Amino acid sequence: MSLEAWRDRELPDATQEGLVIGINWSGPRLVGWSFTPMEVLNRLAAAD
């Protein structure tokens, strides 16, 4: 899946479902970072 498809299709769906996006989750307790879809969109826009 391309970044554009994920950004344009999947992140809006995640927002509607109240999900968070987990980044670099690892280990038995799934330690990492969680962001709302809007936070992810803002970070992607800032990276452009």
mmCIF entry with sequence, helices, sheets and N, C-alpha, C, O atoms, coordinates in Angstrom:
data_MODEL
# 
_entry.id   MODEL 
# 
_entity.id                         1 
_entity.type                       polymer 
_entity.pdbx_number_of_molecules   1 
# 
_entity_poly.entity_id                      1 
_entity_poly.type                           'polypeptide(L)' 
_entity_poly.nstd_linkage                   no 
_entity_poly.nstd_monomer                   no 
_entity_poly.pdbx_seq_one_letter_code       MSLEAWRDRELPDATQEGLVIGINWSGPRLVGWSFTPMEVLNRLAAAD 
_entity_poly.pdbx_seq_one_letter_code_can   MSLEAWRDRELPDATQEGLVIGINWSGPRLVGWSFTPMEVLNRLAAAD 
_entity_poly.pdbx_strand_id                 A 
# 
loop_
_entity_poly_seq.entity_id 
_entity_poly_seq.num 
_entity_poly_seq.mon_id 
_entity_poly_seq.hetero 
1 1  MET n 
1 2  SER n 
1 3  LEU n 
1 4  GLU n 
1 5  ALA n 
1 6  TRP n 
1 7  ARG n 
1 8  ASP n 
1 9  ARG n 
1 10 GLU n 
1 11 LEU n 
1 12 PRO n 
1 13 ASP n 
1 14 ALA n 
1 15 THR n 
1 16 GLN n 
1 17 GLU n 
1 18 GLY n 
1 19 LEU n 
1 20 VAL n 
1 21 ILE n 
1 22 GLY n 
1 23 ILE n 
1 24 ASN n 
1 25 TRP n 
1 26 SER n 
1 27 GLY n 
1 28 PRO n 
1 29 ARG n 
1 30 LEU n 
1 31 VAL n 
1 32 GLY n 
1 33 TRP n 
1 34 SER n 
1 35 PHE n 
1 36 THR n 
1 37 PRO n 
1 38 MET n 
1 39 GLU n 
1 40 VAL n 
1 41 LEU n 
1 42 ASN n 
1 43 ARG n 
1 44 LEU n 
1 45 ALA n 
1 46 ALA n 
1 47 ALA n 
1 48 ASP n 
# 
_struct_asym.id          A 
_struct_asym.entity_id   1 
# 
loop_
_struct_conf.conf_type_id 
_struct_conf.id 
_struct_conf.pdbx_PDB_helix_id 
_struct_conf.beg_label_comp_id 
_struct_conf.beg_label_asym_id 
_struct_conf.beg_label_seq_id 
_struct_conf.pdbx_beg_PDB_ins_code 
_struct_conf.end_label_comp_id 
_struct_conf.end_label_asym_id 
_struct_conf.end_label_seq_id 
_struct_conf.pdbx_end_PDB_ins_code 
_struct_conf.beg_auth_comp_id 
_struct_conf.beg_auth_asym_id 
_struct_conf.beg_auth_seq_id 
_struct_conf.end_auth_comp_id 
_struct_conf.end_auth_asym_id 
_struct_conf.end_auth_seq_id 
_struct_conf.pdbx_PDB_helix_class 
_struct_conf.details 
_struct_conf.pdbx_PDB_helix_length 
HELX_P HELX_P1 AA1 LEU A 3  ? ALA A 5  ? LEU A 3  ALA A 5  1 ? 3  
HELX_P HELX_P2 AA2 TRP A 6  ? GLU A 10 ? TRP A 6  GLU A 10 3 ? 5  
HELX_P HELX_P3 AA3 LEU A 11 ? GLN A 16 ? LEU A 11 GLN A 16 1 ? 6  
HELX_P HELX_P4 AA4 PRO A 37 ? ALA A 47 ? PRO A 37 ALA A 47 1 ? 11 
# 
_struct_conf_type.id          HELX_P 
_struct_conf_type.criteria    ? 
_struct_conf_type.reference   ? 
# 
_struct_sheet.id               AA1 
_struct_sheet.type             ? 
_struct_sheet.number_strands   2 
_struct_sheet.details          ? 
# 
_struct_sheet_order.sheet_id     AA1 
_struct_sheet_order.range_id_1   1 
_struct_sheet_order.range_id_2   2 
_struct_sheet_order.offset       ? 
_struct_sheet_order.sense        anti-parallel 
# 
loop_
_struct_sheet_range.sheet_id 
_struct_sheet_range.id 
_struct_sheet_range.beg_label_comp_id 
_struct_sheet_range.beg_label_asym_id 
_struct_sheet_range.beg_label_seq_id 
_struct_sheet_range.pdbx_beg_PDB_ins_code 
_struct_sheet_range.end_label_comp_id 
_struct_sheet_range.end_label_asym_id 
_struct_sheet_range.end_label_seq_id 
_struct_sheet_range.pdbx_end_PDB_ins_code 
_struct_sheet_range.beg_auth_comp_id 
_struct_sheet_range.beg_auth_asym_id 
_struct_sheet_range.beg_auth_seq_id 
_struct_sheet_range.end_auth_comp_id 
_struct_sheet_range.end_auth_asym_id 
_struct_sheet_range.end_auth_seq_id 
AA1 1 ILE A 21 ? SER A 26 ? ILE A 21 SER A 26 
AA1 2 VAL A 31 ? PHE A 35 ? VAL A 31 PHE A 35 
# 
loop_
_atom_site.group_PDB 
_atom_site.id 
_atom_site.type_symbol 
_atom_site.label_atom_id 
_atom_site.label_alt_id 
_atom_site.label_comp_id 
_atom_site.label_asym_id 
_atom_site.label_entity_id 
_atom_site.label_seq_id 
_atom_site.pdbx_PDB_ins_code 
_atom_site.Cartn_x 
_atom_site.Cartn_y 
_atom_site.Cartn_z 
_atom_site.occupancy 
_atom_site.B_iso_or_equiv 
_atom_site.pdbx_formal_charge 
_atom_site.auth_seq_id 
_atom_site.auth_comp_id 
_atom_site.auth_asym_id 
_atom_site.auth_atom_id 
_atom_site.pdbx_PDB_model_num 
ATOM 1   N N  . MET A 1 1  ? 0.849   -1.158 0.000  1.00 0.00 ? 1  MET A N  1 
ATOM 2   C CA . MET A 1 1  ? 0.000   0.000  0.000  1.00 0.00 ? 1  MET A CA 1 
ATOM 3   C C  . MET A 1 1  ? 0.899   1.226  0.000  1.00 0.00 ? 1  MET A C  1 
ATOM 4   O O  . MET A 1 1  ? 1.878   1.297  0.744  1.00 0.00 ? 1  MET A O  1 
ATOM 5   N N  . SER A 1 2  ? 0.558   2.173  -0.832 1.00 0.00 ? 2  SER A N  1 
ATOM 6   C CA . SER A 1 2  ? 1.360   3.399  -0.897 1.00 0.00 ? 2  SER A CA 1 
ATOM 7   C C  . SER A 1 2  ? 1.054   4.302  0.301  1.00 0.00 ? 2  SER A C  1 
ATOM 8   O O  . SER A 1 2  ? 0.004   4.188  0.934  1.00 0.00 ? 2  SER A O  1 
ATOM 9   N N  . LEU A 1 3  ? 1.979   5.182  0.588  1.00 0.00 ? 3  LEU A N  1 
ATOM 10  C CA . LEU A 1 3  ? 1.774   6.150  1.663  1.00 0.00 ? 3  LEU A CA 1 
ATOM 11  C C  . LEU A 1 3  ? 0.534   6.990  1.385  1.00 0.00 ? 3  LEU A C  1 
ATOM 12  O O  . LEU A 1 3  ? -0.241  7.282  2.295  1.00 0.00 ? 3  LEU A O  1 
ATOM 13  N N  . GLU A 1 4  ? 0.348   7.377  0.124  1.00 0.00 ? 4  GLU A N  1 
ATOM 14  C CA . GLU A 1 4  ? -0.794  8.216  -0.242 1.00 0.00 ? 4  GLU A CA 1 
ATOM 15  C C  . GLU A 1 4  ? -2.113  7.503  0.030  1.00 0.00 ? 4  GLU A C  1 
ATOM 16  O O  . GLU A 1 4  ? -3.052  8.105  0.551  1.00 0.00 ? 4  GLU A O  1 
ATOM 17  N N  . ALA A 1 5  ? -2.184  6.221  -0.322 1.00 0.00 ? 5  ALA A N  1 
ATOM 18  C CA . ALA A 1 5  ? -3.411  5.452  -0.069 1.00 0.00 ? 5  ALA A CA 1 
ATOM 19  C C  . ALA A 1 5  ? -3.666  5.315  1.426  1.00 0.00 ? 5  ALA A C  1 
ATOM 20  O O  . ALA A 1 5  ? -4.801  5.452  1.884  1.00 0.00 ? 5  ALA A O  1 
ATOM 21  N N  . TRP A 1 6  ? -2.615  5.046  2.179  1.00 0.00 ? 6  TRP A N  1 
ATOM 22  C CA . TRP A 1 6  ? -2.757  4.903  3.632  1.00 0.00 ? 6  TRP A CA 1 
ATOM 23  C C  . TRP A 1 6  ? -3.224  6.216  4.248  1.00 0.00 ? 6  TRP A C  1 
ATOM 24  O O  . TRP A 1 6  ? -4.123  6.239  5.089  1.00 0.00 ? 6  TRP A O  1 
ATOM 25  N N  . ARG A 1 7  ? -2.601  7.306  3.818  1.00 0.00 ? 7  ARG A N  1 
ATOM 26  C CA . ARG A 1 7  ? -2.932  8.634  4.340  1.00 0.00 ? 7  ARG A CA 1 
ATOM 27  C C  . ARG A 1 7  ? -4.357  9.035  3.964  1.00 0.00 ? 7  ARG A C  1 
ATOM 28  O O  . ARG A 1 7  ? -5.102  9.550  4.798  1.00 0.00 ? 7  ARG A O  1 
ATOM 29  N N  . ASP A 1 8  ? -4.729  8.798  2.716  1.00 0.00 ? 8  ASP A N  1 
ATOM 30  C CA . ASP A 1 8  ? -6.006  9.293  2.215  1.00 0.00 ? 8  ASP A CA 1 
ATOM 31  C C  . ASP A 1 8  ? -7.192  8.387  2.526  1.00 0.00 ? 8  ASP A C  1 
ATOM 32  O O  . ASP A 1 8  ? -8.326  8.859  2.611  1.00 0.00 ? 8  ASP A O  1 
ATOM 33  N N  . ARG A 1 9  ? -6.943  7.088  2.698  1.00 0.00 ? 9  ARG A N  1 
ATOM 34  C CA . ARG A 1 9  ? -8.055  6.156  2.923  1.00 0.00 ? 9  ARG A CA 1 
ATOM 35  C C  . ARG A 1 9  ? -8.082  5.578  4.329  1.00 0.00 ? 9  ARG A C  1 
ATOM 36  O O  . ARG A 1 9  ? -9.127  5.564  4.980  1.00 0.00 ? 9  ARG A O  1 
ATOM 37  N N  . GLU A 1 10 ? -6.941  5.105  4.796  1.00 0.00 ? 10 GLU A N  1 
ATOM 38  C CA . GLU A 1 10 ? -6.922  4.386  6.071  1.00 0.00 ? 10 GLU A CA 1 
ATOM 39  C C  . GLU A 1 10 ? -6.970  5.309  7.287  1.00 0.00 ? 10 GLU A C  1 
ATOM 40  O O  . GLU A 1 10 ? -7.683  5.024  8.250  1.00 0.00 ? 10 GLU A O  1 
ATOM 41  N N  . LEU A 1 11 ? -6.220  6.411  7.254  1.00 0.00 ? 11 LEU A N  1 
ATOM 42  C CA . LEU A 1 11 ? -6.211  7.303  8.414  1.00 0.00 ? 11 LEU A CA 1 
ATOM 43  C C  . LEU A 1 11 ? -7.579  7.931  8.684  1.00 0.00 ? 11 LEU A C  1 
ATOM 44  O O  . LEU A 1 11 ? -7.971  8.016  9.848  1.00 0.00 ? 11 LEU A O  1 
ATOM 45  N N  . PRO A 1 12 ? -8.328  8.376  7.661  1.00 0.00 ? 12 PRO A N  1 
ATOM 46  C CA . PRO A 1 12 ? -9.677  8.884  7.955  1.00 0.00 ? 12 PRO A CA 1 
ATOM 47  C C  . PRO A 1 12 ? -10.580 7.806  8.576  1.00 0.00 ? 12 PRO A C  1 
ATOM 48  O O  . PRO A 1 12 ? -11.364 8.105  9.476  1.00 0.00 ? 12 PRO A O  1 
ATOM 49  N N  . ASP A 1 13 ? -10.476 6.571  8.109  1.00 0.00 ? 13 ASP A N  1 
ATOM 50  C CA . ASP A 1 13 ? -11.253 5.479  8.702  1.00 0.00 ? 13 ASP A CA 1 
ATOM 51  C C  . ASP A 1 13 ? -10.854 5.264  10.157 1.00 0.00 ? 13 ASP A C  1 
ATOM 52  O O  . ASP A 1 13 ? -11.714 5.049  11.012 1.00 0.00 ? 13 ASP A O  1 
ATOM 53  N N  . ALA A 1 14 ? -9.560  5.320  10.441 1.00 0.00 ? 14 ALA A N  1 
ATOM 54  C CA . ALA A 1 14 ? -9.084  5.147  11.821 1.00 0.00 ? 14 ALA A CA 1 
ATOM 55  C C  . ALA A 1 14 ? -9.625  6.250  12.718 1.00 0.00 ? 14 ALA A C  1 
ATOM 56  O O  . ALA A 1 14 ? -9.950  6.002  13.880 1.00 0.00 ? 14 ALA A O  1 
ATOM 57  N N  . THR A 1 15 ? -9.724  7.461  12.191 1.00 0.00 ? 15 THR A N  1 
ATOM 58  C CA . THR A 1 15 ? -10.275 8.585  12.955 1.00 0.00 ? 15 THR A CA 1 
ATOM 59  C C  . THR A 1 15 ? -11.724 8.308  13.318 1.00 0.00 ? 15 THR A C  1 
ATOM 60  O O  . THR A 1 15 ? -12.125 8.476  14.470 1.00 0.00 ? 15 THR A O  1 
ATOM 61  N N  . GLN A 1 16 ? -12.505 7.886  12.342 1.00 0.00 ? 16 GLN A N  1 
ATOM 62  C CA . GLN A 1 16 ? -13.926 7.613  12.577 1.00 0.00 ? 16 GLN A CA 1 
ATOM 63  C C  . GLN A 1 16 ? -14.130 6.488  13.579 1.00 0.00 ? 16 GLN A C  1 
ATOM 64  O O  . GLN A 1 16 ? -15.111 6.489  14.322 1.00 0.00 ? 16 GLN A O  1 
ATOM 65  N N  . GLU A 1 17 ? -13.220 5.539  13.606 1.00 0.00 ? 17 GLU A N  1 
ATOM 66  C CA . GLU A 1 17 ? -13.338 4.401  14.513 1.00 0.00 ? 17 GLU A CA 1 
ATOM 67  C C  . GLU A 1 17 ? -12.715 4.665  15.880 1.00 0.00 ? 17 GLU A C  1 
ATOM 68  O O  . GLU A 1 17 ? -12.787 3.813  16.766 1.00 0.00 ? 17 GLU A O  1 
ATOM 69  N N  . GLY A 1 18 ? -12.098 5.843  16.063 1.00 0.00 ? 18 GLY A N  1 
ATOM 70  C CA . GLY A 1 18 ? -11.499 6.188  17.346 1.00 0.00 ? 18 GLY A CA 1 
ATOM 71  C C  . GLY A 1 18 ? -10.210 5.445  17.643 1.00 0.00 ? 18 GLY A C  1 
ATOM 72  O O  . GLY A 1 18 ? -9.858  5.254  18.807 1.00 0.00 ? 18 GLY A O  1 
ATOM 73  N N  . LEU A 1 19 ? -9.500  5.025  16.602 1.00 0.00 ? 19 LEU A N  1 
ATOM 74  C CA . LEU A 1 19 ? -8.264  4.268  16.783 1.00 0.00 ? 19 LEU A CA 1 
ATOM 75  C C  . LEU A 1 19 ? -7.056  5.188  16.918 1.00 0.00 ? 19 LEU A C  1 
ATOM 76  O O  . LEU A 1 19 ? -7.108  6.359  16.541 1.00 0.00 ? 19 LEU A O  1 
ATOM 77  N N  . VAL A 1 20 ? -5.987  4.653  17.452 1.00 0.00 ? 20 VAL A N  1 
ATOM 78  C CA . VAL A 1 20 ? -4.703  5.349  17.479 1.00 0.00 ? 20 VAL A CA 1 
ATOM 79  C C  . VAL A 1 20 ? -3.736  4.562  16.607 1.00 0.00 ? 20 VAL A C  1 
ATOM 80  O O  . VAL A 1 20 ? -3.948  3.382  16.330 1.00 0.00 ? 20 VAL A O  1 
ATOM 81  N N  . ILE A 1 21 ? -2.681  5.227  16.183 1.00 0.00 ? 21 ILE A N  1 
ATOM 82  C CA . ILE A 1 21 ? -1.662  4.623  15.334 1.00 0.00 ? 21 ILE A CA 1 
ATOM 83  C C  . ILE A 1 21 ? -0.453  4.330  16.209 1.00 0.00 ? 21 ILE A C  1 
ATOM 84  O O  . ILE A 1 21 ? 0.120   5.237  16.813 1.00 0.00 ? 21 ILE A O  1 
ATOM 85  N N  . GLY A 1 22 ? -0.068  3.068  16.275 1.00 0.00 ? 22 GLY A N  1 
ATOM 86  C CA . GLY A 1 22 ? 1.075   2.664  17.078 1.00 0.00 ? 22 GLY A CA 1 
ATOM 87  C C  . GLY A 1 22 ? 2.327   2.612  16.223 1.00 0.00 ? 22 GLY A C  1 
ATOM 88  O O  . GLY A 1 22 ? 2.339   2.005  15.152 1.00 0.00 ? 22 GLY A O  1 
ATOM 89  N N  . ILE A 1 23 ? 3.375   3.252  16.705 1.00 0.00 ? 23 ILE A N  1 
ATOM 90  C CA . ILE A 1 23 ? 4.630   3.300  15.968 1.00 0.00 ? 23 ILE A CA 1 
ATOM 91  C C  . ILE A 1 23 ? 5.728   2.692  16.833 1.00 0.00 ? 23 ILE A C  1 
ATOM 92  O O  . ILE A 1 23 ? 5.893   3.052  17.999 1.00 0.00 ? 23 ILE A O  1 
ATOM 93  N N  . ASN A 1 24 ? 6.475   1.762  16.237 1.00 0.00 ? 24 ASN A N  1 
ATOM 94  C CA . ASN A 1 24 ? 7.594   1.102  16.910 1.00 0.00 ? 24 ASN A CA 1 
ATOM 95  C C  . ASN A 1 24 ? 7.183   0.377  18.183 1.00 0.00 ? 24 ASN A C  1 
ATOM 96  O O  . ASN A 1 24 ? 7.936   0.361  19.157 1.00 0.00 ? 24 ASN A O  1 
ATOM 97  N N  . TRP A 1 25 ? 6.007   -0.218 18.185 1.00 0.00 ? 25 TRP A N  1 
ATOM 98  C CA . TRP A 1 25 ? 5.616   -1.029 19.328 1.00 0.00 ? 25 TRP A CA 1 
ATOM 99  C C  . TRP A 1 25 ? 6.448   -2.302 19.320 1.00 0.00 ? 25 TRP A C  1 
ATOM 100 O O  . TRP A 1 25 ? 6.555   -2.975 18.295 1.00 0.00 ? 25 TRP A O  1 
ATOM 101 N N  . SER A 1 26 ? 7.038   -2.629 20.466 1.00 0.00 ? 26 SER A N  1 
ATOM 102 C CA . SER A 1 26 ? 7.854   -3.833 20.549 1.00 0.00 ? 26 SER A CA 1 
ATOM 103 C C  . SER A 1 26 ? 7.879   -4.349 21.981 1.00 0.00 ? 26 SER A C  1 
ATOM 104 O O  . SER A 1 26 ? 7.504   -3.652 22.923 1.00 0.00 ? 26 SER A O  1 
ATOM 105 N N  . GLY A 1 27 ? 8.321   -5.559 22.111 1.00 0.00 ? 27 GLY A N  1 
ATOM 106 C CA . GLY A 1 27 ? 8.463   -6.162 23.430 1.00 0.00 ? 27 GLY A CA 1 
ATOM 107 C C  . GLY A 1 27 ? 7.172   -6.778 23.927 1.00 0.00 ? 27 GLY A C  1 
ATOM 108 O O  . GLY A 1 27 ? 6.115   -6.606 23.318 1.00 0.00 ? 27 GLY A O  1 
ATOM 109 N N  . PRO A 1 28 ? 7.261   -7.506 25.047 1.00 0.00 ? 28 PRO A N  1 
ATOM 110 C CA . PRO A 1 28 ? 6.093   -8.221 25.565 1.00 0.00 ? 28 PRO A CA 1 
ATOM 111 C C  . PRO A 1 28 ? 4.965   -7.297 26.017 1.00 0.00 ? 28 PRO A C  1 
ATOM 112 O O  . PRO A 1 28 ? 3.808   -7.715 26.077 1.00 0.00 ? 28 PRO A O  1 
ATOM 113 N N  . ARG A 1 29 ? 5.290   -6.057 26.330 1.00 0.00 ? 29 ARG A N  1 
ATOM 114 C CA . ARG A 1 29 ? 4.252   -5.104 26.758 1.00 0.00 ? 29 ARG A CA 1 
ATOM 115 C C  . ARG A 1 29 ? 3.953   -4.055 25.685 1.00 0.00 ? 29 ARG A C  1 
ATOM 116 O O  . ARG A 1 29 ? 3.302   -3.046 25.957 1.00 0.00 ? 29 ARG A O  1 
ATOM 117 N N  . LEU A 1 30 ? 4.430   -4.301 24.476 1.00 0.00 ? 30 LEU A N  1 
ATOM 118 C CA . LEU A 1 30 ? 4.213   -3.408 23.334 1.00 0.00 ? 30 LEU A CA 1 
ATOM 119 C C  . LEU A 1 30 ? 4.507   -1.946 23.679 1.00 0.00 ? 30 LEU A C  1 
ATOM 120 O O  . LEU A 1 30 ? 3.628   -1.086 23.628 1.00 0.00 ? 30 LEU A O  1 
ATOM 121 N N  . VAL A 1 31 ? 5.741   -1.700 24.023 1.00 0.00 ? 31 VAL A N  1 
ATOM 122 C CA . VAL A 1 31 ? 6.198   -0.353 24.348 1.00 0.00 ? 31 VAL A CA 1 
ATOM 123 C C  . VAL A 1 31 ? 6.509   0.382  23.047 1.00 0.00 ? 31 VAL A C  1 
ATOM 124 O O  . VAL A 1 31 ? 7.149   -0.169 22.151 1.00 0.00 ? 31 VAL A O  1 
ATOM 125 N N  . GLY A 1 32 ? 6.058   1.614  22.952 1.00 0.00 ? 32 GLY A N  1 
ATOM 126 C CA . GLY A 1 32 ? 6.305   2.431  21.771 1.00 0.00 ? 32 GLY A CA 1 
ATOM 127 C C  . GLY A 1 32 ? 5.513   3.717  21.877 1.00 0.00 ? 32 GLY A C  1 
ATOM 128 O O  . GLY A 1 32 ? 5.202   4.179  22.974 1.00 0.00 ? 32 GLY A O  1 
ATOM 129 N N  . TRP A 1 33 ? 5.191   4.288  20.738 1.00 0.00 ? 33 TRP A N  1 
ATOM 130 C CA . TRP A 1 33 ? 4.455   5.540  20.706 1.00 0.00 ? 33 TRP A CA 1 
ATOM 131 C C  . TRP A 1 33 ? 3.100   5.332  20.069 1.00 0.00 ? 33 TRP A C  1 
ATOM 132 O O  . TRP A 1 33 ? 2.952   4.522  19.154 1.00 0.00 ? 33 TRP A O  1 
ATOM 133 N N  . SER A 1 34 ? 2.104   6.068  20.557 1.00 0.00 ? 34 SER A N  1 
ATOM 134 C CA . SER A 1 34 ? 0.766   6.053  19.975 1.00 0.00 ? 34 SER A CA 1 
ATOM 135 C C  . SER A 1 34 ? 0.384   7.473  19.600 1.00 0.00 ? 34 SER A C  1 
ATOM 136 O O  . SER A 1 34 ? 0.569   8.407  20.380 1.00 0.00 ? 34 SER A O  1 
ATOM 137 N N  . PHE A 1 35 ? -0.150  7.622  18.399 1.00 0.00 ? 35 PHE A N  1 
ATOM 138 C CA . PHE A 1 35 ? -0.567  8.922  17.906 1.00 0.00 ? 35 PHE A CA 1 
ATOM 139 C C  . PHE A 1 35 ? -1.993  8.837  17.380 1.00 0.00 ? 35 PHE A C  1 
ATOM 140 O O  . PHE A 1 35 ? -2.405  7.797  16.867 1.00 0.00 ? 35 PHE A O  1 
ATOM 141 N N  . THR A 1 36 ? -2.742  9.913  17.501 1.00 0.00 ? 36 THR A N  1 
ATOM 142 C CA . THR A 1 36 ? -4.044  9.961  16.859 1.00 0.00 ? 36 THR A CA 1 
ATOM 143 C C  . THR A 1 36 ? -3.807  10.081 15.357 1.00 0.00 ? 36 THR A C  1 
ATOM 144 O O  . THR A 1 36 ? -2.742  10.533 14.938 1.00 0.00 ? 36 THR A O  1 
ATOM 145 N N  . PRO A 1 37 ? -4.772  9.686  14.549 1.00 0.00 ? 37 PRO A N  1 
ATOM 146 C CA . PRO A 1 37 ? -4.602  9.852  13.107 1.00 0.00 ? 37 PRO A CA 1 
ATOM 147 C C  . PRO A 1 37 ? -4.307  11.303 12.707 1.00 0.00 ? 37 PRO A C  1 
ATOM 148 O O  . PRO A 1 37 ? -3.528  11.539 11.784 1.00 0.00 ? 37 PRO A O  1 
ATOM 149 N N  . MET A 1 38 ? -4.915  12.267 13.383 1.00 0.00 ? 38 MET A N  1 
ATOM 150 C CA . MET A 1 38 ? -4.646  13.674 13.061 1.00 0.00 ? 38 MET A CA 1 
ATOM 151 C C  . MET A 1 38 ? -3.195  14.047 13.368 1.00 0.00 ? 38 MET A C  1 
ATOM 152 O O  . MET A 1 38 ? -2.581  14.803 12.614 1.00 0.00 ? 38 MET A O  1 
ATOM 153 N N  . GLU A 1 39 ? -2.644  13.529 14.458 1.00 0.00 ? 39 GLU A N  1 
ATOM 154 C CA . GLU A 1 39 ? -1.241  13.783 14.770 1.00 0.00 ? 39 GLU A CA 1 
ATOM 155 C C  . GLU A 1 39 ? -0.339  13.200 13.681 1.00 0.00 ? 39 GLU A C  1 
ATOM 156 O O  . GLU A 1 39 ? 0.652   13.819 13.292 1.00 0.00 ? 39 GLU A O  1 
ATOM 157 N N  . VAL A 1 40 ? -0.684  12.016 13.194 1.00 0.00 ? 40 VAL A N  1 
ATOM 158 C CA . VAL A 1 40 ? 0.099   11.396 12.123 1.00 0.00 ? 40 VAL A CA 1 
ATOM 159 C C  . VAL A 1 40 ? 0.019   12.251 10.860 1.00 0.00 ? 40 VAL A C  1 
ATOM 160 O O  . VAL A 1 40 ? 1.038   12.502 10.217 1.00 0.00 ? 40 VAL A O  1 
ATOM 161 N N  . LEU A 1 41 ? -1.187  12.700 10.501 1.00 0.00 ? 41 LEU A N  1 
ATOM 162 C CA . LEU A 1 41 ? -1.346  13.546 9.317  1.00 0.00 ? 41 LEU A CA 1 
ATOM 163 C C  . LEU A 1 41 ? -0.540  14.838 9.446  1.00 0.00 ? 41 LEU A C  1 
ATOM 164 O O  . LEU A 1 41 ? 0.096   15.277 8.488  1.00 0.00 ? 41 LEU A O  1 
ATOM 165 N N  . ASN A 1 42 ? -0.569  15.440 10.627 1.00 0.00 ? 42 ASN A N  1 
ATOM 166 C CA . ASN A 1 42 ? 0.210   16.668 10.846 1.00 0.00 ? 42 ASN A CA 1 
ATOM 167 C C  . ASN A 1 42 ? 1.714   16.422 10.711 1.00 0.00 ? 42 ASN A C  1 
ATOM 168 O O  . ASN A 1 42 ? 2.431   17.244 10.140 1.00 0.00 ? 42 ASN A O  1 
ATOM 169 N N  . ARG A 1 43 ? 2.184   15.305 11.230 1.00 0.00 ? 43 ARG A N  1 
ATOM 170 C CA . ARG A 1 43 ? 3.612   14.987 11.129 1.00 0.00 ? 43 ARG A CA 1 
ATOM 171 C C  . ARG A 1 43 ? 4.014   14.699 9.688  1.00 0.00 ? 43 ARG A C  1 
ATOM 172 O O  . ARG A 1 43 ? 5.097   15.091 9.252  1.00 0.00 ? 43 ARG A O  1 
ATOM 173 N N  . LEU A 1 44 ? 3.143   14.013 8.946  1.00 0.00 ? 44 LEU A N  1 
ATOM 174 C CA . LEU A 1 44 ? 3.434   13.757 7.544  1.00 0.00 ? 44 LEU A CA 1 
ATOM 175 C C  . LEU A 1 44 ? 3.469   15.053 6.739  1.00 0.00 ? 44 LEU A C  1 
ATOM 176 O O  . LEU A 1 44 ? 4.319   15.223 5.865  1.00 0.00 ? 44 LEU A O  1 
ATOM 177 N N  . ALA A 1 45 ? 2.550   15.957 7.032  1.00 0.00 ? 45 ALA A N  1 
ATOM 178 C CA . ALA A 1 45 ? 2.520   17.244 6.328  1.00 0.00 ? 45 ALA A CA 1 
ATOM 179 C C  . ALA A 1 45 ? 3.767   18.058 6.643  1.00 0.00 ? 45 ALA A C  1 
ATOM 180 O O  . ALA A 1 45 ? 4.307   18.725 5.760  1.00 0.00 ? 45 ALA A O  1 
ATOM 181 N N  . ALA A 1 46 ? 4.228   18.014 7.880  1.00 0.00 ? 46 ALA A N  1 
ATOM 182 C CA . ALA A 1 46 ? 5.427   18.756 8.274  1.00 0.00 ? 46 ALA A CA 1 
ATOM 183 C C  . ALA A 1 46 ? 6.670   18.182 7.618  1.00 0.00 ? 46 ALA A C  1 
ATOM 184 O O  . ALA A 1 46 ? 7.645   18.900 7.398  1.00 0.00 ? 46 ALA A O  1 
ATOM 185 N N  . ALA A 1 47 ? 6.644   16.891 7.303  1.00 0.00 ? 47 ALA A N  1 
ATOM 186 C CA . ALA A 1 47 ? 7.810   16.242 6.716  1.00 0.00 ? 47 ALA A CA 1 
ATOM 187 C C  . ALA A 1 47 ? 7.937   16.514 5.218  1.00 0.00 ? 47 ALA A C  1 
ATOM 188 O O  . ALA A 1 47 ? 9.008   16.338 4.637  1.00 0.00 ? 47 ALA A O  1 
ATOM 189 N N  . ASP A 1 48 ? 6.841   16.942 4.599  1.00 0.00 ? 48 ASP A N  1 
ATOM 190 C CA . ASP A 1 48 ? 6.883   17.218 3.143  1.00 0.00 ? 48 ASP A CA 1 
ATOM 191 C C  . ASP A 1 48 ? 7.722   18.406 2.794  1.00 0.00 ? 48 ASP A C  1 
ATOM 192 O O  . ASP A 1 48 ? 7.845   18.750 1.619  1.00 0.00 ? 48 ASP A O  1 
# 
